Each structure stands twice: as C-alpha cells, then as structure tokens.
Amino acid sequence: MADNTPSFERVAIIGLGLIGGSLASAIRKHKLAGSVVGFDQRADELELGVELGVIDQAAPSLKAAVEGSDLVVLAVPVRATRTVLEQIKPWLGRDTVLSDVGSTKTSFASDVEAVFGEMPPNVIPGHPIAGSEKSGIRAANPDLFAHHKVILTPADNADSLSLARLKALWEGAGATVLTMSVAYHDEVLAATSHLPHLIAFSLVDTLAGEDENLDIFRYAAGGFRDFTRIAASDPLMWHDIFLSNRDAVLRVIDHFTHDLGELRGAIADGDGATLLRVFSRAKAAREHFTKMLSGQAYVTNNSDQQVIFHMQPGGSVRGDIRVPGDKSISHRSIMLGALAEGVTEVKGFLEGEDSLATLQAFRDMGVTIEGPENGLVRIHGVGLHGLQAPRGPLYLGNSGTGMRLFAGLLAAQPFDSELSGDTSLSKRPMGRVADPLRTMGAVIETAEGGRPPLKIKGGQSLTGIHYDMPVASAQVKSCLLLAGLYANGSTSVTEPAPTRDHTERMLQGFGYDVQRDGATAKVTGGGKLEAGVIDVPADISSAAFFLVAASIAPDSDLTLRHVGMNPTRVGVINILRQMGANIEILEERVIGGEPVADLRVRSAELHGIEIPEDQVPLAIDEFPVLFIAATCAKGRTVLRGAEELRVKESDRIQVMADGLAALGVETTVTPDGIIIEGGQTIGSGTVESHEDHRISMSFAVASLRATGPITINDCSNVTTSFPDFVELAKQTGFNIRTEGAS
C-alpha cells in the first residue's frame, strides 16, 4: 500500500464522544479514508459532527452507517457494546474490519463471541491511550492521538491484512501502535489506569465527607489537586469500566490493599526501615522506568525510540576525562551488597540502564537501596536468604551479564522467578548457564533455542559440582560460583583461558572464602557476606573507545583517569601496545582490591599484528573498536579464537565486517575471527549497529579517520553501558550529532 493511499474507503464511527469524534476528525485531517460516516443516538451531536467538520456524513441509522463500510469502530460505552454488536451484525460486510476504542478488552472479546459465536479474524480490538477532561463532539481533537499509544489486542486467528490496515490508520493519526493479548492488556490497565482512578474517586469522596471538608480543599497542595484531577472524569464511564474489568481490578485492589495495610502497620509500629524500603523502592522504580521508557507508558520490554548518530569526518582527541564506572563491578556490587549482612556503600556506581536494571530487580525482591545519587549507592543487605518473591518478571533490559548472574543467584531461592529482557537480550542464548545449573539441581525453563525469558522454579536444593567450561566466559563462571554460595558442598569452575575475576575478588572483599588454584576457582556453600565499602573504578571497556580514538586521530593527547586495571581486563591495552600505540600507565594503585591507574594516550602509527590468543579473553568486549584500530594500522591484523564474539549483543564479528564493508573496507571473516588488511580508506556511508552499543560507539571512533560522513543506526542502547558517551565524545573532539535522543 502506497504511503498516500487511504487505509480504508469508508469508515463508520459508532458513537461521537471525545474518542470517536477525535478519531473521525483525525481520519479526515490526514485523509486516512475516502469518507467518514458517523452515527450517534444523540441527534444533536450527530448534526453537530457534520457542522463542525468532524464527519463527512451523518447516518440516520446503524444500518446506514455500517452497510458498505470497510471499517467499523465502536466508540460506545463498554456496557452498551453487546447491544450495538447485535444491532449491526446483519449489516457488516464479509471483509469489514471491526474494532473498538474501549479501555477493557476482555469484555469486548466476550461480547463479540457471544454475538458471533466466535472471534472472527477481521475483529481487531483496540484501545487508544489518550483522553481529556472534556467530553462530547465539541471536544473532538484531530491531534488527540499524536505521540500517544494505541494498543491493539488481536486474537491468534486475526487476519494479518486487517491488522496491518488498522495499524496503518492509527499510525496515520500520529499514534504509536503496540500489540498485546487481551488478558495482559486488562491486567496492565487495571494497575496503571483503573486503580488510580478508583483511588482518586474514593479519596475525594472520603475527604468531602469530613466535617472540615471546605478547609481540606481550600488548603490542599498542588500534589493533591494533580492526583485527584482524574476524579473529575465521567462517573458513568468509569462505572462501566470497573464492572467490565472486574476480575483484573479486584486483583490489583487486593494487592494495593495488602500493601497499604503493611504501610499502616509500619507507621503504627514506628517501623522506619519498612517505610524507607517502600518509599525508596517506589521513587527509584518510577525514575528507573521513566528513564527507560522516555516518559511513554505501556511500552512492554522495549523502547520504540530510535537514536541515530551522525558523524562528520576528522578531528583530534584531546583532554582529561574520567569515563563512567565499570559496568561489571557495578553489577556485582549491587548483587553482593544486597546479599550481604549490613549496609554496603558503593561509590562510582555506573548509572547506565543495565546497572540500573540490576538495582531495580533487587528492589523488586525487597532490598532497600538508597540512590544512586552522583554515583553513590547505599544497599541495606538482607543476607543470603533474605530475598522476597517479586510480583512479576524481573526485567533486565539489555543486560546479558545481569541475566546470567541472576540465573545463578535465583536458582536456589525458595520462590519462583522469571527473568526477561529487551528485544536484543531475548535473542541471546542462555543454555550455557541453564545447562550446568540444571546439573546442580536447578529447574529452569527457557524459550526456544535456550533463549529468554528464563523461568526458574523455586525451592530446589542445589548440589555443588565441578564444571570445566568449554568456552572461556566470566559470566558463566560467575553464575556458577554465585549458585555455589547456596549449594551443598563445593562448586568449582575451571576456565580454558583467563577471564575477568571481579566476582572472585569481590566475594573475598565481602569476606567469603574463594579458593583459587591456577585456572580453577572454588567456593563452598553455607558462608555469609559482610557489608563494606566499594569504590568502582572507571570502566576499561568504556575507556577503550577513547584509547583507540586518541591512537588513530592525528595530533591527539588524552588522559583517562582512575581506569580499572584488573589483570583479566587489560587485553585491550596489551594489544594496542603491541600494535605500536603510545599508552603511558601512570599513578598505579589498588583501591578496594581492584588495581587502577591513569592512562595517557597520544597519536601513534599503528601496525597490524596476529593477536595472541591468550589475550582474546582479556579483551573480548573491546574487539569491535580494536577492529577500527586494525583498519587504520599498516599491515595485516589477524584475530583467532574469538567465537565468544558471535554470541554477544550481536554477532560482533559479522556485524563489524558488514559495517566496515558499508564504508568501503574489505575484511575476511573466519569461523572464530577476522582478518583485516590495514591501511584501507574508511569512506562515507550508513552502518547498521543492530542495537549493539559497542558497535555504535566503534563506528563513531571510525569517523575520526573517515573521508566523509557516517550515519550509525539503532544507537539507543549506548546508554546501557556508557550514558555520557556523546557528551564526552564532543568534549574530546568528535564531531557527533544525535537524532532521536530525548
């Protein structure tokens, strides 16, 4: 269907209130249909609809409205739906698409099935998340749905063409269209829309009955007025909604009543710890999800916002900066601090989406966490056995580290749990942790291909094992060691090549005995963790982009402060130095058990090398940007033994090769690596990052030696690991502009 072709020829809107009238008006404004016919039992509203230009034609009857229409939208009160369906059934065409705009979908689906005996494929229930305190045809607004969500709840047998046409109509009106099941829609709306309205109605009614009601309202603060504004909504409409969505509303009322009772008890008992836990969890949850969803409600497990980097070529890299805190250490500090006894203070915490998702997951399991505030977090540990069952799935965003480590921690908890993530994470294999955990006695279900979500059965008794890892992976090693804290006996892991050892170091920092013998790390279950202070060093993976940038850009001189120099993480420095990079290591020191240093890097003539395989695990996350260094070097660079790169956020070997090809750089991809002939010209072009943050930032670095502009798509996930990348890139000399960032 061409962009300027109307989605439908003739649309019938049944019910010309705010929503029905606004939809009719939007269709006319954006020419989304050949004509819009309206019907309403109120003759004066119907006439007014024509007079105001909301509809093209006023139908004298339901038959006249429906007959000949290829889309019929019911915008009537939800309790009137079945009656209207019975009346229009004889006049609906065989291929007519039927939809609605009601805020309860189970009742609509039930009414359809009662009238038609089934859910016909061309019936697509809908619900626009938009409204106004005004009502009636005079409130019709063609822009009401712009930048708002519309939820469609098609049945499994829904006709794909009908769904596509209806989706195109709503998108033409400026809305963002999401799809979900009928049942899930009603649960979400019961919690996020219906319950707040119920509370607002009840609170105003309660206070209005007080003897001092006039003073209560006279001296009410802005917060009270803002919260109770929704109590001015149409009482009849909400009467219908609550009765139609009864079961879902009752469930969420019961949850809320239980929690309110606990707060009442805490106030009565002077239990400040409970109040602090609930309030800090609620404040942080709102800030966390608001940030992740860019202020747009009802986005389930992924963001629609696309961020594009526009890079201009050339530039030098200069300055004195500190990149954000180490993501791996930030993850583990929250995990072990939550399971420790006492209060753990974390300084330098990375406030990226991945780390915040880990933090939020522990709040969801009853852990009180203060902050983060300028990188400072205080964690009130609950001990190894103090976690509480979360009410729903734990959403970990884009964090593979978070999901794999949580799998180990949750495998022995007394409650069931589910781990979910965004679109990118949901494609990544989790069998590599699920399989050995099952050997220990865990019960874990995965989606097809061993992918998320992970459903973990609680109440299992784990037994320690020895595991020889087939592929070096710090995430798998850490997962099993964390599960070993709960297992009977000892759990040991032998790695085929060195990987980052942050988990072992931090466990020891928390007072838990970890035995290390060469390539084997071992823990014995039954111990405890003691709270302490953690100072998170700057992330060497984030520093790597600037190390390469300053090496390849002419006339560069950059200092990076307080960078983590863990021996299992410095592969990128070792490799760059072998390639001829000019990197000075200054002010080496040890803080909180982790070595750190300042790094000064200046422009250098790089040359290609055969990357030593013993350095591959030590630089596994940094290879995308090292491929850029190899492209700018003289001679050939060969990478082998890097199969792990194919199961990161993307297949980083192939995605980098494709991106380089788009810029005119030829490479040879091998099963476990890549061959890059250095000295090739980096041209202009568009690169697909495949929602992989390290791919996005690597090609931003490539622009420093490009001959023309580079456009990098799907860069929204950069904030998962490096929230300040764009600002620091501009500060140090990159010519970068973002599109789509809030």
C-alpha positions in Angstrom: 0.0 0.0 0.0 1.5 3.4 -1.1 2.1 5.9 1.6 -0.6 8.3 0.3 -3.2 5.6 -0.2 -6.0 5.6 2.4 -6.1 2.6 4.7 -9.9 2.3 4.1 -12.5 3.5 1.7 -15.4 4.1 4.1 -15.1 4.3 7.9 -18.1 4.2 10.2 -17.7 5.6 13.7 -20.4 4.5 16.1 -20.5 6.9 19.0 -19.3 10.5 18.6 -18.0 11.3 22.0 -14.4 12.5 22.6 -12.6 9.4 21.3 -14.9 8.6 18.5 -15.1 12.2 17.4 -11.4 12.7 17.6 -10.7 9.5 15.6 -13.2 10.7 12.9 -11.6 14.1 12.9 -8.0 12.6 12.6 -9.1 10.4 9.7 -10.4 13.4 7.8 -7.5 15.6 8.6 -4.9 13.1 7.5 -7.0 11.7 4.6 -6.9 8.1 6.0 -10.1 7.1 4.4 -12.3 8.0 1.5 -15.1 9.1 3.7 -16.1 9.0 7.4 -19.7 8.2 8.4 -20.8 8.8 11.9 -23.8 7.5 14.0 -24.9 8.6 17.4 -28.1 8.1 19.3 -28.0 11.8 20.2 -29.3 13.5 17.0 -27.9 16.9 18.1 -24.4 15.6 18.5 -24.7 13.9 15.1 -25.7 17.1 13.4 -23.0 19.0 15.2 -20.5 16.5 13.9 -21.3 17.4 10.3 -21.4 21.1 11.1 -18.0 21.1 12.8 -16.5 19.0 10.0 -15.7 16.1 12.3 -17.5 13.6 10.0 -18.4 13.7 6.3 -21.8 12.2 6.7 -24.3 11.7 9.4 -26.0 8.3 9.1 -29.7 8.2 10.1 -29.5 4.6 11.4 -26.9 1.9 12.3 -27.8 0.1 9.1 -27.0 3.2 7.0 -23.7 3.7 8.9 -22.4 0.1 8.7 -23.6 -1.0 5.3 -20.9 -0.5 2.7 -18.2 0.4 5.3 -14.9 -1.5 5.2 -14.0 -0.4 8.8 -16.5 0.0 11.7 -15.2 1.4 15.0 -17.4 1.1 18.1 -16.9 4.2 20.4 -19.8 3.5 22.7 -19.9 2.9 26.5 -18.4 -0.6 27.2 -21.6 -1.8 28.8 -23.5 -1.0 25.6 -21.2 -2.9 23.3 -23.1 -6.2 23.1 -26.4 -4.5 22.3 -24.7 -2.5 19.5 -23.0 -5.6 18.1 -26.3 -7.4 17.9 -27.8 -4.5 16.0 -25.0 -4.1 13.5 -24.3 -7.8 12.9 -26.7 -8.2 9.9 -25.2 -5.2 8.1 -21.5 -6.0 8.5 -19.7 -6.9 5.2 -17.9 -10.2 5.0 -14.5 -8.4 4.9 -15.3 -5.4 7.0 -12.8 -4.8 9.8 -14.5 -4.3 13.2 -12.7 -2.6 16.1 -13.4 -0.6 19.2 -11.8 2.0 21.5 -12.9 0.7 24.9 -10.5 0.5 27.8 -11.4 -3.1 28.7 -10.7 -5.8 26.2 -11.9 -9.0 27.9 -15.5 -7.7 28.0 -15.3 -6.7 24.3 -14.0 -10.1 23.3 -16.7 -11.8 25.3 -19.4 -9.7 23.7 -18.1 -10.4 20.2 -18.0 -14.2 20.9 -21.5 -14.0 22.4 -22.9 -12.3 19.4 -20.9 -14.0 16.6 -20.3 -17.4 18.3 -16.5 -16.9 17.7 -13.9 -14.2 17.4 -13.9 -13.5 13.6 -10.5 -13.0 12.0 -11.4 -9.4 10.9 -12.3 -8.3 14.5 -9.3 -6.4 16.0 -10.0 -4.9 19.5 -8.3 -1.6 20.2 -7.7 1.0 22.9 -6.1 4.4 22.4 -4.3 5.7 25.5 -5.4 9.2 25.2 -8.1 11.4 26.7 -9.2 14.8 28.0 -11.3 16.1 30.9 -13.7 17.5 28.2 -16.2 15.2 26.5 -18.7 15.3 23.6 -18.3 16.1 20.0 -17.2 19.7 20.7 -14.1 18.2 22.4 -13.1 16.3 19.2 -9.4 16.9 18.5 -7.7 15.5 15.4 -4.3 15.6 17.2 -5.5 13.8 20.3 -3.6 10.6 19.4 -0.4 12.2 18.2 2.6 10.9 20.3 0.3 8.6 22.3 0.0 4.8 22.4 -2.7 2.7 20.8 -2.9 -0.9 22.0 -4.4 -3.5 19.6 -5.2 -6.9 21.0 -5.7 -9.2 18.0 -6.7 -12.8 18.6 -4.4 -15.6 17.4 -6.5 -16.1 14.3 -6.6 -12.4 13.4 -6.3 -11.6 9.7 -2.8 -10.1 9.2 -4.0 -7.8 6.4 -6.8 -6.4 8.6 -4.4 -5.9 11.5 -1.9 -4.1 9.2 -4.6 -1.8 7.7 -5.9 -0.8 11.2 -2.3 -0.3 12.4 -1.6 2.0 9.5 -4.8 4.0 10.2 -3.8 4.7 13.8 -0.2 5.4 12.8 -1.5 7.9 10.2 -3.3 9.6 13.1 0.1 10.1 14.8 -0.1 7.2 17.3 2.4 4.6 18.2 0.8 1.2 17.9 1.5 -1.7 20.2 0.0 -5.2 20.3 -0.6 -7.5 23.3 -3.0 -10.1 24.5 -6.5 -9.2 25.7 -5.7 -10.6 29.2 -2.4 -8.8 29.5 -4.0 -5.5 28.4 -6.6 -5.7 31.1 -4.1 -6.5 33.8 -1.9 -3.6 32.7 -4.7 -1.1 32.6 -6.2 -2.3 35.8 -3.0 -1.5 37.6 -1.9 1.7 35.8 -5.2 3.4 34.9 -8.2 1.9 36.6 -6.8 1.6 40.1 -5.5 5.2 40.2 -9.0 6.5 39.1 -10.6 4.3 41.8 -8.3 5.7 44.5 -8.9 9.3 43.3 -12.7 8.9 43.4 -12.5 7.2 46.8 -10.1 9.8 48.3 -12.1 12.8 47.2 -15.3 11.1 48.4 -13.8 10.4 51.8 -12.4 13.9 52.3 -15.6 15.5 51.1 -17.4 13.8 53.9 -15.2 15.2 56.6 -16.5 18.0 58.8 -13.7 20.2 57.8 -14.1 19.4 54.1 -14.0 23.1 53.0 -10.7 23.7 54.7 -9.3 20.4 53.4 -9.9 21.5 49.9 -9.0 25.2 50.5 -5.6 24.3 51.8 -4.9 21.4 49.5 -1.4 21.5 48.0 -0.7 21.1 44.3 0.0 17.4 44.6 -3.5 16.7 45.9 -5.0 18.7 43.1 -2.9 16.9 40.5 -3.6 13.5 41.9 -7.4 14.0 42.3 -7.9 15.7 39.0 -8.9 12.4 37.4 -11.8 12.2 39.9 -13.4 14.7 37.6 -13.8 12.0 34.9 -17.2 10.8 33.7 -18.7 8.7 36.5 -20.9 6.6 34.2 -18.0 5.7 32.0 -15.9 4.6 35.0 -18.9 2.7 36.5 -18.9 0.7 33.2 -15.2 0.2 33.2 -14.9 -1.2 36.7 -17.8 -3.6 36.2 -16.4 -4.7 32.8 -12.9 -5.3 34.1 -13.9 -6.6 37.4 -11.6 -9.5 37.9 -8.4 -7.7 36.9 -9.4 -4.6 39.0 -10.2 -6.8 42.1 -6.8 -8.5 41.8 -4.9 -5.2 41.8 -7.1 -3.7 44.6 -6.2 -6.7 46.7 -2.5 -6.2 46.1 -2.8 -2.5 46.9 -4.9 -3.1 50.0 -2.4 -5.6 51.3 0.5 -3.2 50.8 -1.4 -0.2 52.2 -2.1 -2.4 55.3 1.6 -3.0 55.7 2.4 0.7 55.5 -0.3 1.4 58.1 1.3 -1.2 60.3 4.7 0.3 59.8 3.5 3.7 60.8 1.7 2.4 63.8 4.8 0.4 65.0 7.2 3.2 64.2 8.9 0.9 61.7 11.1 3.4 59.8 13.0 0.7 58.0 9.9 -0.6 56.2 8.8 2.9 55.3 12.3 3.7 53.9 12.3 0.5 51.9 8.9 1.1 50.3 9.4 4.8 49.6 12.9 4.4 48.2 11.8 1.4 46.1 8.8 3.3 44.7 10.8 6.5 44.0 13.6 4.6 42.3 11.1 2.4 40.3 9.4 5.5 38.9 12.6 7.2 38.0 14.1 4.0 36.5 11.2 3.1 34.3 10.5 6.7 33.3 14.1 7.0 32.1 14.0 3.6 30.3 10.7 4.4 28.6 11.4 8.1 27.9 8.2 9.0 29.6 6.0 6.8 27.4 3.7 4.4 29.3 2.7 0.9 28.2 5.9 0.1 26.3 6.4 -3.5 27.2 10.0 -4.6 27.3 11.4 -2.5 24.6 11.6 1.1 23.6 10.2 2.4 20.3 12.6 5.3 20.2 15.3 5.1 17.6 18.6 7.0 18.1 20.9 7.8 15.2 24.5 9.0 15.3 25.5 11.4 12.6 29.3 11.6 12.4 31.3 14.1 10.5 34.9 13.0 9.5 38.1 14.0 11.1 39.3 15.6 14.3 41.8 15.2 17.1 41.1 13.8 20.5 42.4 15.8 23.4 41.5 16.4 27.1 41.5 15.0 30.6 38.4 12.8 31.4 37.1 10.1 33.5 34.8 7.6 31.8 31.8 6.0 33.8 32.3 3.3 36.4 33.0 -0.3 35.5 29.7 -2.0 34.5 30.9 -5.5 35.6 31.8 -4.2 39.0 28.7 -2.1 39.3 26.5 -5.2 38.6 28.3 -7.3 41.2 28.4 -4.6 43.9 24.6 -4.4 43.9 24.3 -8.2 43.8 26.7 -8.9 46.6 25.7 -5.9 48.6 22.1 -7.0 48.5 23.0 -10.5 49.8 25.4 -9.2 52.5 24.6 -8.5 56.1 24.8 -4.8 56.9 24.9 -1.7 54.8 27.2 -1.5 51.7 28.2 1.8 50.3 29.2 1.9 46.6 31.0 4.9 45.1 31.4 5.5 41.4 28.4 3.3 40.5 27.6 3.3 36.8 24.2 4.9 36.3 23.6 3.2 32.9 20.4 1.3 32.1 22.0 -2.2 32.5 23.3 -1.5 36.0 20.0 0.3 37.0 18.1 -2.7 35.8 20.1 -4.9 38.2 19.5 -2.4 41.0 15.7 -2.3 40.3 15.5 -6.1 40.3 16.8 -6.3 43.8 14.4 -3.6 44.9 11.6 -5.7 43.4 12.8 -8.5 45.7 12.5 -6.4 48.9 16.0 -4.9 49.2 16.2 -1.3 50.4 18.6 0.7 48.2 19.3 4.4 48.5 20.4 6.3 45.4 22.1 6.3 43.0 23.0 9.9 43.6 26.0 11.1 41.6 27.3 7.5 41.6 26.7 6.9 45.3 24.5 3.9 46.4 23.7 2.6 49.8 22.5 -1.0 49.9 20.7 -2.4 53.0 21.7 -6.0 52.7 19.2 -8.7 53.6 21.6 -11.6 53.8 21.9 -14.7 51.5 18.5 -15.9 52.4 16.5 -12.6 52.8 15.3 -12.0 49.3 11.5 -11.9 48.8 9.5 -13.2 45.8 9.0 -10.5 43.2 5.4 -9.9 42.0 6.3 -10.3 38.3 9.1 -11.0 35.9 12.4 -9.3 36.7 13.1 -7.1 33.6 16.9 -6.8 32.9 16.8 -4.6 29.8 19.8 -5.3 27.6 22.0 -6.9 30.2 23.3 -10.3 29.4 25.6 -10.1 32.5 22.6 -9.3 34.7 20.5 -12.2 33.3 23.3 -14.8 33.5 24.4 -13.9 37.0 20.8 -13.6 38.3 20.2 -17.2 37.0 22.8 -18.4 39.4 21.5 -16.4 42.4 17.9 -17.3 41.8 18.3 -21.0 41.2 18.3 -21.8 44.9 15.8 -19.2 46.1 12.6 -20.5 47.8 10.4 -18.7 45.3 9.7 -19.0 41.6 11.1 -16.2 39.4 11.2 -15.2 35.8 14.0 -13.2 34.0 13.1 -11.2 30.9 14.8 -8.6 28.8 14.5 -6.3 25.8 14.3 -7.4 22.2 18.1 -7.7 21.8 18.6 -9.7 25.0 15.7 -12.0 24.2 17.7 -13.3 21.2 20.8 -14.3 23.2 21.5 -17.9 24.2 21.1 -18.8 27.9 21.7 -22.5 27.7 25.3 -22.0 28.6 24.2 -21.1 32.1 21.0 -23.1 32.3 22.6 -26.4 31.4 25.2 -26.5 34.2 22.7 -25.1 36.7 20.4 -27.9 35.9 23.3 -30.3 36.6 23.4 -28.7 40.1 19.7 -29.4 40.6 18.1 -26.2 39.3 14.8 -26.3 37.4 14.9 -23.7 34.6 12.7 -23.3 31.5 13.8 -21.3 28.5 12.2 -20.2 25.3 13.0 -21.9 22.0 16.7 -22.2 21.4 17.6 -21.7 25.1 16.7 -18.0 24.9 15.0 -15.7 27.4 12.7 -15.5 29.2 14.1 -17.8 31.9 11.6 -19.3 34.3 13.2 -20.6 37.4 11.4 -23.0 39.8 12.0 -22.1 43.4 12.6 -24.4 46.4 15.3 -26.5 44.8 18.2 -27.9 46.7 21.4 -27.4 44.8 24.5 -29.7 44.9 27.9 -28.4 44.2 29.7 -29.6 41.0 32.9 -29.2 39.2 32.5 -27.6 35.8 35.1 -27.5 33.0 33.9 -24.5 30.9 34.1 -25.4 27.1 34.4 -21.7 26.3 36.0 -19.0 28.5 33.2 -16.8 29.9 33.3 -14.7 33.0 29.5 -14.6 33.0 29.2 -18.4 33.1 31.9 -18.7 35.8 30.3 -16.1 38.0 26.8 -17.6 37.6 28.0 -21.0 38.9 30.1 -19.5 41.7 27.1 -17.5 42.9 24.9 -20.6 42.7 27.6 -22.3 44.7 27.0 -20.0 47.6 23.7 -21.8 48.1 24.8 -25.3 47.1 25.6 -28.3 49.4 29.3 -28.9 49.2 31.8 -27.2 46.9 31.4 -25.7 43.5 34.4 -25.3 41.3 34.9 -23.9 37.8 37.9 -24.4 35.5 38.3 -22.0 32.6 40.1 -22.8 29.4 41.6 -19.3 29.3 41.7 -16.4 31.9 38.6 -14.3 32.2 37.8 -11.3 34.3 37.8 -12.2 38.0 35.7 -9.4 39.5 33.3 -11.9 41.2 36.1 -13.8 43.0 37.8 -10.6 44.1 34.5 -9.1 45.3 33.4 -12.2 47.1 36.7 -12.1 49.0 36.2 -8.4 49.7 32.8 -9.3 51.3 34.5 -11.9 53.5 33.6 -15.0 51.6 36.3 -17.6 51.1 37.2 -18.2 47.5 39.9 -20.8 46.7 41.9 -20.2 43.5 44.2 -22.8 42.0 45.5 -21.8 38.6 42.6 -21.8 36.2 40.1 -23.1 38.9 38.0 -21.1 41.3 36.1 -22.8 44.1 33.5 -21.8 46.7 31.8 -23.8 49.4 28.2 -23.2 50.3 27.0 -22.1 53.7 29.0 -19.0 54.3 27.9 -15.4 54.6 28.8 -12.0 53.1 29.7 -9.0 55.3 28.9 -5.5 54.0 31.6 -3.0 53.2 32.7 0.0 51.0 33.3 -0.4 47.2 34.9 2.2 45.0 34.1 1.4 41.4 36.9 2.2 39.0 36.3 3.7 35.6 35.4 1.0 33.0 38.3 0.0 30.8 35.7 -1.2 28.2 34.4 2.4 28.0 38.0 3.8 28.1 38.8 1.5 25.1 36.9 3.7 22.7 39.0 6.7 23.7 42.2 4.7 23.8 41.7 3.8 20.1 40.4 7.2 19.2 43.4 9.0 20.5 45.7 6.5 18.9 44.3 6.8 15.4 43.4 10.5 15.2 46.3 12.9 14.4 47.6 15.3 16.9 45.8 13.6 19.8 46.8 13.7 23.5 44.2 12.4 26.0 44.4 11.4 29.7 41.9 8.9 31.2 41.6 8.9 35.0 41.1 6.1 37.6 40.8 3.3 35.0 40.4 -0.2 36.2 43.5 -2.2 35.5 42.4 -5.7 36.6 44.8 -8.1 35.0 41.9 -10.1 33.5 40.7 -6.9 31.7 43.8 -5.2 30.2 43.9 -7.1 27.0 43.0 -4.0 25.0 46.0 -2.2 26.4 48.3 -5.1 25.7 47.0 -5.5 22.1 47.2 -1.8 21.3 50.7 -1.5 22.7 51.8 -4.5 20.5 50.3 -2.6 17.6 52.5 0.4 18.5 50.1 2.5 20.5 51.6 5.2 22.7 49.9 4.5 26.1 51.5 5.5 29.4 50.3 3.9 32.6 50.5 6.4 35.4 49.8 6.5 39.2 49.1 2.8 39.6 47.3 2.0 42.8 44.9 -0.6 44.4 41.5 0.6 45.6 39.1 -1.8 47.2 41.0 -4.8 45.9 41.0 -3.6 42.3 44.1 -2.1 40.7 43.5 1.3 39.0 45.7 3.7 37.1 45.6 6.9 35.0 46.3 6.4 31.2 47.8 8.9 28.9 47.4 8.1 25.2 48.8 10.0 22.2 48.7 9.6 18.4 50.8 6.8 17.0 51.5 4.9 13.8 49.8 1.5 14.4 50.8 -1.7 12.6 48.9 -4.9 12.1 49.6 -8.0 14.3 48.5 -11.5 14.9 46.6 -11.1 18.1 47.9 -13.5 20.7 45.1 -16.0 21.6 45.9 -15.7 25.3 44.9 -12.0 25.1 41.5 -12.7 23.4 39.5 -13.4 26.7 41.1 -10.4 28.2 39.7 -8.1 25.5 36.6 -9.8 24.5 34.3 -6.8 24.8 36.8 -4.4 23.2 37.3 -6.1 19.9 34.8 -4.1 17.9 36.8 -0.9 18.4 40.1 -2.8 18.0 38.8 -3.7 14.5 38.8 0.0 13.8 42.4 0.3 15.1 43.3 -2.6 12.8 41.7 -0.9 9.8 43.8 2.2 10.4 47.0 0.3 11.0 49.7 -0.6 8.5 49.7 -4.3 7.5 47.5 -7.3 8.4 45.8 -7.9 11.7 44.5 -11.5 12.3 42.1 -12.5 15.1 41.6 -16.1 16.0 39.9 -17.9 18.9 37.1 -15.4 19.4 34.0 -17.5 18.9 32.6 -15.8 22.0 32.1 -12.6 19.9 29.4 -14.3 17.9 27.0 -14.6 20.9 27.3 -11.1 22.4 24.5 -8.5 21.9 25.0 -9.2 18.2 27.4 -11.4 16.2 30.1 -8.8 16.6 32.4 -10.3 14.1 29.9 -10.3 11.2 28.2 -7.1 12.2 31.5 -5.2 12.3 32.5 -6.8 9.0 29.2 -5.7 7.4 29.6 -2.2 8.8 33.2 -1.9 7.6 32.0 -3.1 4.1 29.4 -0.4 4.1 32.3 2.1 4.5 34.3 0.5 1.7 36.6 -1.6 3.9 37.2 -5.2 2.9 37.7 -7.9 5.6 37.8 -11.7 5.7 35.5 -13.3 8.2 36.5 -16.7 9.6 34.6 -19.0 11.9 36.4 -17.8 15.0 37.7 -14.4 14.0 38.6 -12.0 11.2 41.4 -10.8 9.0 41.8 -7.1 8.3 44.2 -5.6 5.9 45.2 -2.3 7.4 45.7 1.0 5.6 42.3 0.9 3.8 40.4 4.1 3.4 37.3 4.5 5.6 34.7 6.0 3.4 31.3 7.5 3.9 28.1 5.5 4.4 25.4 4.2 6.7 26.1 1.5 9.3 23.6 -0.8 11.0 24.6 -1.3 14.6 21.9 -4.0 15.2 21.1 -2.3 18.6 24.6 -3.2 19.9 26.0 -0.3 21.9 29.7 -1.3 21.3 29.1 -1.5 17.5 27.6 2.0 17.6 30.5 3.6 19.6 33.2 1.8 17.5 31.9 3.3 14.3 31.8 6.7 16.0 35.5 6.2 16.6 36.0 5.2 12.9 34.7 8.7 11.8 37.9 10.2 13.1 39.7 8.7 10.1 36.8 8.7 7.6 36.7 10.6 4.3 33.1 11.5 4.6 30.0 11.5 6.9 29.0 8.3 8.7 25.4 7.6 9.8 25.0 4.9 12.5 21.5 3.5 13.1 19.9 2.0 16.2 22.2 3.6 18.8 19.7 3.9 21.7 21.4 1.1 23.6 24.6 3.1 24.1 23.1 4.4 27.3 23.0 0.8 28.7 26.8 0.9 29.3 28.0 4.4 28.6 25.3 7.0 29.4 27.7 10.0 28.8 29.4 8.8 25.7 28.0 11.5 23.4 28.9 14.3 25.8 32.5 13.0 26.4 33.0 12.4 22.6 32.0 16.0 21.9 34.2 17.3 24.7 37.3 15.5 23.5 36.9 16.4 19.8 34.5 14.1 18.0 32.1 15.7 15.5 28.9 13.9 16.6 25.2 14.8 16.3 22.4 12.6 17.6 18.9 12.3 16.1 16.0 10.9 18.2 17.6 11.3 21.6 15.4 12.8 24.3 
